């Protein structure tokens, strides 16, 4: 197993040359299932299946017998861990996991400088590994286009990501459809040259555009239809985008992995 562990592109080993990663342990994802007894028949049936969290534990040593130096390095490692958002591992190239650090070393011996320490990173929300870079398709100067997209991944479906930029006139209406689902926006008023970005943050749908002064205008109130557009992994998906004015359109999807 590779001993590369990175948060937001900054490697754990870069914190100090004294840090040695000993092991990286991925725990089985935690999930909750709820069943209900069948009426008038033996057995039960599943009514809810929810993936709760997944955890990654990193075991490491700080190889210096200088007590003050060990304390300093552990403090810097704790700051590195607590401020991180995206975890990447050497044996999952091209993938990332949205995490928070939920456990830092409870104790650290000042005398036993070879003692192992452990940190735990926990993923909530939609706790899947995802591709760090999405697959994308692009069209320019269009009011009606169908774009193909085929993300990789071992999770059957992932949500579509989309950005739409009107070229000459304000964007008022938008329709996105694929795989039997449709999402529609009306009354948008996105100025020409600004980009309406439809994304997911911590598993929640967002739709917004940003002005030159940094002001963000949310647009979910303009939406009707599906909460997300499902994109099938390892299959060709045809996504149709319809707008009331000519736009540049980019669609994308990140493969999710168990």
C-alpha positions in Angstrom: 0.0 0.0 0.0 1.3 3.4 -0.9 2.0 5.7 2.1 0.8 8.8 0.3 -1.9 10.7 2.3 -2.9 14.2 1.1 -5.5 16.8 2.2 -6.4 19.5 -0.3 -3.3 18.6 -2.2 -0.9 19.0 0.7 0.8 15.7 1.7 1.0 14.5 5.3 4.7 13.7 4.8 5.3 17.4 3.7 4.4 18.6 7.2 7.7 17.3 8.5 10.5 15.0 7.3 10.2 13.2 10.7 6.6 11.9 9.9 6.4 8.3 8.8 3.1 6.8 7.7 2.8 3.2 8.9 -0.6 2.2 7.7 -3.8 3.4 6.1 -7.0 1.6 7.0 -10.3 2.0 5.3 -13.2 0.9 7.4 -16.3 -0.8 6.0 -19.0 1.9 5.3 -21.6 2.3 8.0 -25.2 1.9 6.8 -28.6 1.8 8.4 -31.3 -0.6 7.2 -34.9 -0.6 8.4 -37.3 -3.5 7.8 -41.0 -4.1 8.5 -42.8 -7.3 9.1 -45.1 -8.6 6.4 -48.8 -8.7 7.2 -50.2 -12.2 7.0 -47.0 -13.7 5.7 -43.7 -14.8 7.2 -40.6 -12.7 7.0 -40.1 -8.9 6.5 -39.3 -6.5 3.8 -36.8 -3.6 3.5 -38.2 -0.1 3.8 -35.1 1.9 4.1 -31.4 1.5 3.3 -29.1 4.5 4.0 -25.4 4.8 3.8 -24.3 6.8 6.8 -20.5 7.3 7.0 -17.2 5.9 6.0 -13.9 6.3 7.8 -10.2 6.2 7.0 -7.6 5.8 9.8 -4.0 6.8 9.3 -1.4 5.4 11.6 1.9 7.2 11.7 5.0 7.8 13.8 7.0 11.0 14.5 10.6 9.8 14.4 12.5 12.2 16.6 13.5 11.9 20.2 13.4 15.7 20.7 10.4 16.1 23.0 9.8 19.8 22.0 10.1 18.9 18.3 7.6 16.1 18.6 5.1 18.4 20.3 5.5 21.0 17.6 5.2 18.5 14.7 2.0 16.9 16.3 0.5 20.4 16.6 1.2 21.1 12.9 -0.2 17.7 11.9 -3.4 18.4 13.9 -3.8 21.8 12.2 -3.3 20.1 8.8 -5.9 17.4 9.6 -8.5 19.7 11.2 -8.4 22.2 8.3 -8.5 19.6 5.5 -11.6 18.9 3.3 -10.6 16.6 0.5 -8.7 13.4 1.3 -6.6 11.6 -1.3 -4.6 8.3 -1.0 -1.8 6.8 -3.0 -3.7 3.6 -3.7 -6.8 5.5 -5.0 -5.2 7.6 -7.8 -7.5 10.2 -9.2 -10.1 9.8 -6.5 -11.0 12.0 -3.5 -13.2 11.8 -0.4 -14.9 14.8 1.3 -14.0 14.4 5.0 -13.7 16.0 8.4 -11.1 14.9 10.9 -13.0 13.3 13.7 -10.1 12.0 15.8 -6.6 13.1 16.5 -4.1 11.3 18.8 -5.5 11.3 22.3 -2.1 10.9 23.8 1.5 11.0 22.6 4.4 9.7 24.7 7.2 12.3 25.1 9.7 9.5 25.9 8.7 6.7 23.6 9.4 8.5 20.4 8.7 5.4 18.2 5.1 5.2 19.5 2.4 5.1 16.8 -0.2 7.8 16.6 -3.5 7.6 14.7 -5.9 10.0 13.0 -9.4 9.3 11.8 -11.1 11.0 8.9 -14.9 10.6 8.4 -17.0 11.2 5.4 -20.7 12.2 5.9 -23.4 13.3 3.4 -22.8 11.1 0.4 -19.8 9.2 1.7 -18.4 7.8 -1.6 -15.0 8.2 -3.1 -15.4 10.4 -6.2 -13.3 11.1 -9.2 -11.2 14.3 -8.6 -11.8 15.4 -12.2 -15.2 15.0 -13.8 -15.7 13.8 -17.4 -17.2 16.7 -19.4 -18.9 17.6 -22.7 -19.2 21.1 -24.2 -21.3 23.0 -26.7 -21.1 26.7 -27.7 -23.7 29.1 -29.2 -26.7 26.8 -28.8 -30.3 27.0 -27.6 -30.9 23.2 -28.0 -28.3 20.6 -27.8 -27.8 16.9 -26.8 -24.5 16.1 -25.3 -23.2 12.6 -24.5 -21.4 11.8 -21.2 -20.1 8.6 -19.7 -18.6 8.7 -16.2 -16.6 5.9 -14.7 -17.3 4.6 -11.2 -18.6 1.6 -9.3 -21.7 3.3 -7.9 -24.6 2.9 -10.4 -25.7 6.5 -10.7 -24.2 9.9 -10.1 -25.8 13.4 -10.3 -25.2 15.6 -13.4 -23.2 18.8 -13.0 -24.0 21.7 -15.4 -22.9 25.2 -16.2 -24.7 27.5 -18.7 -23.3 30.9 -19.9 -25.6 33.1 -22.1 -23.5 34.7 -24.8 -25.4 37.9 -25.9 -28.6 38.1 -24.0 -29.8 37.4 -20.4 -30.8 33.8 -19.8 -34.4 33.4 -18.6 -35.4 29.7 -19.0 -33.4 26.5 -18.9 -34.4 22.8 -19.2 -32.1 19.9 -18.5 -33.3 16.3 -19.2 -31.7 12.8 -19.2 -32.7 9.3 -18.3 -36.3 10.1 -17.8 -35.7 13.0 -15.4 -36.1 16.7 -16.1 -35.1 19.9 -14.2 -36.5 23.2 -15.3 -35.7 26.9 -14.4 -37.7 30.0 -15.2 -37.4 33.6 -14.4 -33.6 33.4 -14.0 -32.3 36.7 -15.3 -28.7 35.5 -15.7 -26.8 38.3 -17.5 -24.9 37.7 -20.7 -21.4 36.5 -19.9 -22.2 35.2 -16.4 -22.4 31.5 -15.6 -25.2 29.7 -14.0 -23.5 26.8 -12.1 -25.6 23.8 -11.1 -23.6 21.7 -8.6 -23.8 19.7 -5.4 -22.2 20.7 -2.1 -22.2 18.1 0.6 -24.8 16.2 -1.4 -27.2 19.2 -1.6 -28.2 20.8 -4.9 -27.0 24.3 -5.6 -27.7 26.7 -8.5 -26.2 30.1 -8.6 -24.3 32.7 -10.6 -21.7 35.2 -9.4 -21.5 38.9 -10.3 -18.2 40.8 -11.0 -18.2 42.2 -7.4 -18.4 38.7 -6.0 -22.1 38.8 -5.1 -23.7 35.4 -5.4 -27.3 35.1 -6.7 -29.0 31.8 -5.7 -31.4 30.4 -8.3 -33.0 27.3 -6.7 -36.3 29.3 -6.2 -36.5 29.3 -10.0 -36.3 25.5 -10.2 -39.1 22.9 -10.7 -38.9 19.2 -11.5 -36.3 16.7 -10.4 -33.9 17.2 -7.5 -31.1 15.9 -9.7 -30.5 14.4 -13.1 -29.3 10.8 -12.8 -26.3 9.8 -14.9 -25.6 6.1 -15.3 -22.0 5.0 -14.7 -20.1 3.2 -17.4 -22.9 3.9 -19.9 -23.5 6.5 -22.6 -25.9 9.2 -21.3 -27.5 11.7 -23.7 -28.2 14.9 -21.9 -30.5 17.5 -23.5 -30.1 21.2 -22.7 -32.7 23.8 -23.9 -32.4 27.5 -23.3 -34.3 30.6 -24.5 -31.1 32.4 -25.7 -27.8 31.2 -27.2 -25.5 29.8 -24.5 -22.3 28.0 -24.0 -23.0 24.8 -22.1 -20.7 22.4 -20.1 -22.0 19.3 -18.5 -20.0 17.0 -16.2 -20.2 14.0 -13.9 -17.8 12.6 -11.3 -17.7 8.8 -11.0 -18.4 7.5 -7.5 -16.6 4.5 -6.1 -17.1 2.1 -3.2 
